[in-house]
Structures are given as C-alpha cells and as structure tokens.
C-alpha cells in the first residue's frame, strides 16, 4: 500500500488509539514564511497593538475624562481646576492610545487620534455639565450656559486637553 502524504509534503502520524494526525495543519500551506508563528510568537502578536485597540483604549479613557469633568464641574462646582483635569485627561488619553496602538499606529496618526479623542472627551464633559444644569432646573441652551457659567475656561480646557494629548502621544 502506498504511503499517504498531504500536499504540504508531511506524512500523517498515528497517535494513541489509531487516530492519524498531521504534523502541521493543512492551512499552513497558505501562509507566507515570515507570517508563520513560531513557539514564542503569540506574545509578540499581542504586543504589536492595532489601530482599533488604540481607538478603544483612548475612547474608554475619554469617557472617564468626560465623567470627571461632569462630576467635578457639576456636582462639586469646581471651575478653574477643570483646566488641570482636562490637561491630565488629555495626557491619560494619549497614554491609552499609545498602549493600544504600540508600533501598529504611526506617530502622526497617534497624535491626531489622541488630540481628537481628547477634544471629544472635553466636548462630552461640557455637554454633561449642561445636562446636569438642565436637570437642576436650568433653561439655557448649551452654548449660552457654558459661556455664562465658565466663560474662558471652556476653550482653555480644549487647549490644555488637546495640547497634552498631542505632546504625550509621541
């Protein structure tokens, strides 16, 4: 009887119980040589990061920043301290984007992503402040409320958050 071989040239091997197994899966023939994982490459594949992971990590950190701005500015009535919170939050978003993207995201895209997520988080926090004011009986629209209550602090929060994110995402 002729010996059976598969298209990749490896012969099936018998395991205990008479079951035959191939030494490599048949799908290996479709892999290129440089993409074939070796024994320790599982950790390296995870360590490369991805653009989607960078967005997810940064967005989750941005949600935390938005919640912090809403709680500190709405419930605790802190005003000038929100600039420091926005700057620290922008830095944290950049760190999260770097951790999620690692070397898979180019530095220019990482900076733009971190700055955009930081600006979005500050915007969400400002809308949270306005919604909290509405909950407490306010009647002004979001722009009127923020302009009358926080004045120049709102644009400064955007500047500090995006600036810190841009610098920290290098």
N, C-alpha and C positions, 0 to 999 in steps of 0.2 A: 504494500500500500504506500503511495507517495506521501511524503511529509507535507503537511499543510503550512503555508505561510500566508501572512496578510500582505496587503500592498506596500506597507512600510518596511517589509523585509524581516520583521520579528516573528519568531515562531511562538505559537501559543504554549503556555506552560501548564502543567497539571498541578492543581492544588490538592489539598487533602479532600477526600470524598470523590475523587474522579472528576472534579469540575475543572475545566480548562479556562485559563485567564491569559490575556495578552500582557506582555511586559510594559507596553505603553498603550494609551488609549488611541483608537483609530483617528480621532480628531487631531492628534499631534501632527499629522502629515500636512495640515493646513496652516500650521504656524511657521513663521519665519524663524530663523536660527536665533536672532537677537531678542525675540519676544518669548522664547521658551523659558518658563520659570525653572529655576533650579531649587535645590532644597531650602535655601535661606532667603529666597526672593519674595516670599509672602510678606515679610515685614517691609521690604523696600517698596513694594507695590502700594502698600498702605501709606508709606511715608511720602509719596510723591504729591499727594493732595490733588485737588481738582478745582475748577472754576465754580462748579455748583456747590461744593463744600465751602469755598470761600464766601459765596453769597449767603449760604445758610448760617454759617458761624457769625458773619457780620450782621445779618438781619436779626438774629436772636439777641445779639448784644445791643443792637439798635432798639429793639423792643424794651430791653431793660433800661436803656437811657431815656426813652420816651416816658416810661412809667416813673422813673426817678424825677424827671422834670415835672411831671404832672403832680406827683405826691409832694415834692418839696415846694413847688410854687403855689399849688392849690391848697393843700391841707396844712402844711407848715408855714405858709406865707413867706417863704424866703424869696428875695428878689435878686440882689446883686450876687449872691452865692450861686445862682444858676449859671453864671458865666463859667465859673470854675467847674461846675458839674458838667457843663457842655464840653469844655476842653478835655476833661478827664474821660468823658464818654466817647469823644472822638478818638482819643488815644486807644481806648479799650476796643473800639470797633476796628481800628487798624490792626491791632494785635490779633484779634479774632480772624480777620481777613487773611493775615499772614499765616496764621496757624492752619487755616482751612485750605489755602491755596498752595503753600510751600513753593516748590520750584515749578509747579504747573502753571502758575499765573505770572505773567511778565510784570516787572516793577511798575511800568507806566499804567497798565490795566489795574494793578493792585491799588495804586494811589487813587486813580479815578473812582474805582469801586468803593474804596474806604471813604473818600470825601463825599460821594453821592449818598452812601448809606448814612453817614453822619448828618448830612443836611436833611435827609428824610426822617431821621430819628428826632432831630430838633423840631422839625415841622410837626411830626406826630405828637411830640410833647406839648407844643404850643396849642395844637387843636385839643389836646387833653385838658389843658388849663382852661380853654374857652368852654369846653363841655362841662367841666366842673363848676365854672362860674354860672353857666346856664342852669345846672342842677340846683344851685343855691339861689336861683331867682333872678339871674341876670337877663337882660333883654337885648344887649348889644350884639351886633354881628362879630365874627371872629377878628376881623382887621380892626374895627373900632375898639373892641375890648382890649386887644393886645397893645394897640397904640396908646390908649389912655392909661392902662394899668402899668405896663412895663416899659413903654416908650423906647429908648435907645437900647435897652437890654436885649430885646428880641434879635435885632440884626447882629449885635455883638455875640450872642450865643451861636448864631450861624457861622460867624467868622472864626470864633475860637474852636468850635467843633470840627469844621472842615479843615481849618489850618492844622490842628493837632493830628487829625486823621491823615492828611496829606504828608505831613512830616514823618509820622510814625510808620507809615506803610512802605517805607523804602525797601 
